[in-house]
Amino acid sequence: MKLDDLKRLNTARHQRQTVLRITDLHGGHDSIVVEGEACDPLLAVPVSAAFRSGKSGSSEIAGRTYFIDVQIPPPQIVVIGAVHVGQVLAQMAQLAGFAIRVIDPRMAFATQERFPKIELYSDWPDEVFATRPLDAYTALVALSHDPKIDDFPLAEALRAGCFYVGALGGRKSHSLRLQRLAANGFSAADLERIRGPIGLDIGAIGPAEIGIAILAEIVQSLRRRSTANTQ
C-alpha cells in the first residue's frame, strides 16, 4: 500500500469514518475510498453496497475481480435516561453487537445494579459529550421524558449527523419538543430526522417490546443510511 493511502486509512479510522480498501486481484493495485468521497463510477454500485452492508467481499466488474475490504467504526448507541426501556434496550443492543452508553444525571436511576456490565454515566449529557462526542456512527435514544435532560443531546445528535435520532414520548410531547428545538434554530428538515414516537410501529406494549421496536428501527437506519459515494 502506498504511504499516502496508509495515512488516509489511519486518518479515517481515527475519525470514526468507514473506509474501503479496494484491491484489483488481477493487478494487485490498491485504492482507498472514504465514505462520502467520490469513487470510480465503475465501482459505484459495489462501493455503495459495501458501505451499507458493512461486509467485505469480492465483486466482478467489467471482467476484473476486485476485493472490497470494509473497515467500519463500531456502531454505538447512546441512551439518555436510565429507565426501564433503557435497561432492556441496553441488553439487546449488546447481543446485536452495538457498543452502548447510558447517561442519566439522576443517580437513583443510573446505578450498576440496574445496568450491570453497561458503560454508565451519572452525569449531565453535556459533561459526557465533552470527552466522548457523538458522531455519524452513533444512534442517540432519548428516553428520560425530561426536556432538561433530553433536549441538549437531541440537538447535539442533529449537529453531529448521528445515523439515528429518536425520542420517547407521545405525539403531544413530541410536538412540544420540536417547537423547543425549532426555537433554537433547527430547520424543519433537521427536525424530521428525529423519530418520534420512537421505534418501528409494531404495536409494542411494555418496556421489552418497546426496546425491540427501537433496536429494530436503529438497525434499519444503520443498514439503509444514505451514502454519497458517486462519480
C-alpha positions as CSV (number, residue, x, y, z in Angstrom):
1,M,0.0,0.0,0.0
2,K,1.2,3.5,-0.8
3,L,2.2,5.7,2.1
4,D,-0.4,8.3,1.2
5,D,-3.1,5.7,1.2
6,L,-2.0,4.3,4.5
7,K,-2.2,7.8,6.0
8,R,-5.7,8.2,4.7
9,L,-6.7,4.9,6.0
10,N,-5.4,5.7,9.5
11,T,-7.0,9.1,9.5
12,A,-10.4,7.7,8.6
13,R,-10.1,5.1,11.4
14,H,-9.1,7.8,13.9
15,Q,-12.1,10.0,12.9
16,R,-14.5,7.0,13.1
17,Q,-15.3,7.0,9.3
18,T,-16.0,4.0,7.2
19,V,-13.2,3.3,4.7
20,L,-12.8,0.8,1.9
21,R,-9.6,-0.8,0.7
22,I,-10.3,-1.9,-2.8
23,T,-7.8,-4.4,-4.4
24,D,-7.7,-5.3,-8.0
25,L,-7.0,-9.0,-7.8
26,H,-5.6,-9.1,-11.3
27,G,-3.0,-6.4,-10.9
28,G,-2.7,-6.1,-7.2
29,H,-3.4,-2.3,-7.3
30,D,-5.0,-0.9,-4.1
31,S,-7.2,2.2,-3.7
32,I,-8.8,3.8,-0.7
33,V,-12.4,5.2,-0.6
34,V,-13.6,7.0,2.5
35,E,-17.4,7.2,2.9
36,G,-18.7,10.5,1.4
37,E,-15.9,10.8,-1.1
38,A,-16.2,10.3,-4.9
39,C,-15.2,7.0,-6.3
40,D,-14.6,5.5,-9.8
41,P,-18.0,5.3,-11.5
42,L,-17.3,1.7,-12.5
43,L,-17.2,0.8,-8.8
44,A,-20.1,3.0,-7.6
45,V,-22.6,0.1,-7.2
46,P,-20.5,-2.3,-5.2
47,V,-18.9,0.5,-3.2
48,S,-22.4,1.8,-2.2
49,A,-23.5,-1.7,-1.3
50,A,-20.3,-2.3,0.8
51,F,-20.9,0.9,2.8
52,R,-24.5,-0.1,3.5
53,S,-23.9,-3.7,4.5
54,G,-20.5,-3.3,6.2
55,K,-19.4,-6.6,4.8
56,S,-16.2,-7.3,2.9
57,G,-16.3,-9.4,-0.3
58,S,-15.3,-9.7,-3.9
59,S,-17.0,-8.2,-7.0
60,E,-16.7,-9.0,-10.7
61,I,-16.7,-5.8,-12.7
62,A,-16.0,-5.5,-16.4
63,G,-14.1,-8.8,-16.5
64,R,-12.0,-8.0,-13.4
65,T,-12.2,-9.1,-9.9
66,Y,-12.0,-6.7,-7.0
67,F,-11.8,-7.4,-3.3
68,I,-13.5,-4.8,-1.2
69,D,-12.3,-4.8,2.4
70,V,-14.7,-2.8,4.6
71,Q,-13.4,-1.2,7.7
72,I,-16.3,0.3,9.6
73,P,-16.2,2.0,13.1
74,P,-18.1,0.0,15.7
75,P,-21.6,1.5,15.7
76,Q,-22.7,2.7,19.1
77,I,-26.0,3.5,20.9
78,V,-26.1,6.3,23.4
79,V,-29.2,6.1,25.7
80,I,-30.3,9.2,27.5
81,G,-32.3,8.2,30.5
82,A,-31.7,5.1,32.7
83,V,-35.3,4.0,32.6
84,H,-36.9,0.6,32.2
85,V,-36.9,0.7,28.4
86,G,-33.2,1.6,28.5
87,Q,-32.5,-1.5,30.6
88,V,-34.0,-3.8,28.0
89,L,-32.5,-1.9,25.1
90,A,-29.0,-2.0,26.6
91,Q,-29.1,-5.8,27.0
92,M,-30.4,-6.4,23.5
93,A,-28.1,-3.9,21.9
94,Q,-25.1,-5.7,23.3
95,L,-26.3,-9.0,21.8
96,A,-26.7,-7.3,18.5
97,G,-23.1,-6.2,18.5
98,F,-23.5,-2.5,19.4
99,A,-21.4,-0.6,21.9
100,I,-23.7,1.1,24.3
101,R,-23.5,4.0,26.8
102,V,-26.3,5.0,29.2
103,I,-26.3,8.6,30.5
104,D,-28.6,9.9,33.3
105,P,-27.7,12.6,35.9
106,R,-30.4,11.1,38.2
107,M,-28.2,8.9,40.4
108,A,-31.2,7.0,41.7
109,F,-31.7,5.7,38.1
110,A,-28.1,5.4,36.9
111,T,-26.9,2.5,39.1
112,Q,-24.8,-0.5,38.2
113,E,-27.4,-2.7,39.9
114,R,-29.9,-1.6,37.2
115,F,-27.4,-1.6,34.4
116,P,-24.8,-4.4,35.1
117,K,-21.8,-4.5,32.7
118,I,-23.0,-1.4,30.9
119,E,-20.9,1.8,30.3
120,L,-22.9,4.0,32.6
121,Y,-22.6,7.8,33.4
122,S,-24.5,9.5,36.2
123,D,-23.6,12.9,34.7
124,W,-25.3,15.5,32.6
125,P,-25.0,14.7,28.8
126,D,-23.0,17.8,28.0
127,E,-20.4,16.8,30.5
128,V,-20.1,13.3,28.9
129,F,-20.0,14.7,25.4
130,A,-17.1,17.0,26.2
131,T,-14.8,13.9,26.2
132,R,-17.0,11.3,24.4
133,P,-18.6,13.2,21.5
134,L,-21.3,11.9,19.2
135,D,-20.6,11.0,15.6
136,A,-22.2,9.6,12.4
137,Y,-21.9,6.0,13.7
138,T,-23.9,6.8,16.8
139,A,-27.6,6.2,17.5
140,L,-29.0,8.7,20.0
141,V,-32.0,7.5,22.0
142,A,-33.6,10.0,24.4
143,L,-35.8,8.2,27.0
144,S,-35.8,10.4,30.1
145,H,-39.1,12.3,29.3
146,D,-37.4,15.3,30.9
147,P,-36.6,18.2,28.5
148,K,-33.8,19.4,30.8
149,I,-32.1,16.1,30.2
150,D,-33.2,15.1,26.6
151,D,-33.2,18.4,24.6
152,F,-29.4,19.0,24.7
153,P,-28.4,15.5,23.5
154,L,-31.1,15.6,20.8
155,A,-29.7,18.9,19.5
156,E,-26.1,17.5,19.6
157,A,-27.2,14.4,17.7
158,L,-28.6,16.5,14.9
159,R,-25.4,18.6,14.7
160,A,-23.2,15.5,14.8
161,G,-25.1,13.8,12.0
162,C,-26.0,10.7,14.1
163,F,-27.3,7.9,11.9
164,Y,-30.3,7.6,14.2
165,V,-32.0,10.1,16.5
166,G,-35.1,9.0,18.4
167,A,-37.1,10.2,21.4
168,L,-39.6,8.5,23.6
169,G,-43.0,10.2,24.2
170,G,-46.4,10.7,22.7
171,R,-47.3,12.9,19.8
172,K,-48.2,15.9,22.0
173,S,-44.8,15.6,23.9
174,H,-43.0,15.3,20.6
175,S,-44.7,18.3,19.1
176,L,-43.7,20.4,22.1
177,R,-40.1,19.0,21.8
178,L,-39.9,20.1,18.1
179,Q,-41.1,23.5,19.0
180,R,-38.4,23.9,21.6
181,L,-35.7,22.8,19.1
182,A,-37.1,25.0,16.3
183,A,-36.8,27.9,18.7
184,N,-33.1,27.1,19.0
185,G,-32.6,27.4,15.2
186,F,-33.2,23.9,13.9
187,S,-34.9,23.7,10.5
188,A,-37.9,21.6,9.6
189,A,-35.6,19.3,7.7
190,D,-33.4,18.8,10.8
191,L,-36.4,18.1,13.0
192,E,-37.8,15.5,10.5
193,R,-34.7,13.3,11.4
194,I,-36.0,12.8,14.9
195,R,-38.0,9.6,15.2
196,G,-40.9,10.3,17.5
197,P,-42.9,8.4,18.6
198,I,-39.8,6.2,18.8
199,G,-39.4,2.8,17.3
200,L,-40.9,0.8,14.4
201,D,-44.7,0.7,14.6
202,I,-45.2,-2.9,15.7
203,G,-47.9,-2.2,18.3
204,A,-45.4,-2.5,21.1
205,I,-46.6,-2.7,24.7
206,G,-44.4,-2.6,27.7
207,P,-40.6,-1.9,28.0
208,A,-39.4,-5.1,26.4
209,E,-41.5,-4.7,23.2
210,I,-40.7,-1.0,23.0
211,G,-37.0,-1.9,23.3
212,I,-37.3,-4.4,20.5
213,A,-39.1,-1.7,18.3
214,I,-36.4,0.8,19.0
215,L,-33.5,-1.6,18.3
216,A,-35.2,-2.7,15.0
217,E,-35.5,0.9,13.9
218,I,-31.9,1.6,14.8
219,V,-30.7,-1.4,12.7
220,Q,-32.9,-0.4,9.8
221,S,-31.5,3.1,9.9
222,L,-27.9,1.9,10.0
223,R,-28.3,-0.5,7.1
224,R,-30.3,1.8,4.9
225,R,-28.5,5.1,5.7
226,S,-27.6,7.1,2.6
227,T,-24.1,7.2,1.2
228,A,-22.7,9.9,-1.0
229,N,-20.1,8.0,-2.9
230,T,-20.7,8.6,-6.6
231,Q,-18.6,9.5,-9.6
